Amino acid sequence: GSYRVRGLALNNASDTNSDLPDHSNYYDQRFRLKITSAAGETVKGVLWFEVGDMIWGDAATGGNITADGKIVEVKNAYIEYKSDYGLFKLGIQPILLPKGIIVDDDVCAAMYMIKPMDELTVVAGLLKGYDTTTSSTDKDMDGYVIMGLYDVSKELRVGGYFALADVNTKSIDYFGTAIPNDGADIYWLGLTSTGKFD
């Protein structure tokens, strides 16, 4: 895990206007605890908790005198399974696709990675962006991705990817019937490369 405490002094950070009083001075802290449990070499479970950021003296972030704020976050909670057929990861996990251009966040996902040969890695997955229902709307977003990476050498890796975000929004009428209206299919298609040069 990790623990961080820092003190900040800011002036004109919000409006860059010296004539307005927008200075602030405060301390904050953050604690992260990552728990990994393995059952042999094939199954692993990961839990990653975060407490903070807590601003000292601030009730909204749990840093006031009682310090009883509900500020524990679940960063990751997933199962990882290795087999001769590839690597499976299921749950809330960090997703970086590709190099953060599409996704660089913790997402509920089912991911699969396989290496058909030493130089080639294929990744495929299903991601759930959100699924919310209120009295008037029904919104959900499903993501799909497939990516191939090829190691040309120890210094150069190239690849290609395709991703789709299926976004649906439905209005719910007085009788509880969902009426489709707004929605979109968003596509990404691209190439990626990583290299080391002396």
Number of C-alpha atoms within 10 A of each C-alpha: 10 9 11 11 12 10 11 9 10 11 15 14 12 9 11 10 11 11 8 10 10 14 12 11 9 13 15 18 16 15 16 17 14 14 12 12 11 13 9 7 9 12 16 16 18 17 17 18 17 19 18 20 18 22 20 17 16 15 15 12 19 21 21 15 10 9 15 11 15 11 16 14 12 15 18 21 21 19 20 17 17 16 11 8 11 14 17 18 20 18 19 23 22 17 18 14 16 17 12 10 9 12 13 13 14 17 21 20 22 19 21 20 19 18 17 11 9 8 13 16 16 19 17 18 18 20 20 17 16 13 13 10 13 9 10 13 16 17 16 16 18 17 19 18 19 19 21 19 20 18 17 12 10 9 11 13 17 16 18 16 19 15 20 17 19 17 18 17 20 18 19 17 12 9 6 11 11 15 13 13 9 11 14 11 12 11 13 12 12 11 13 14 14 12 12 8 5 3
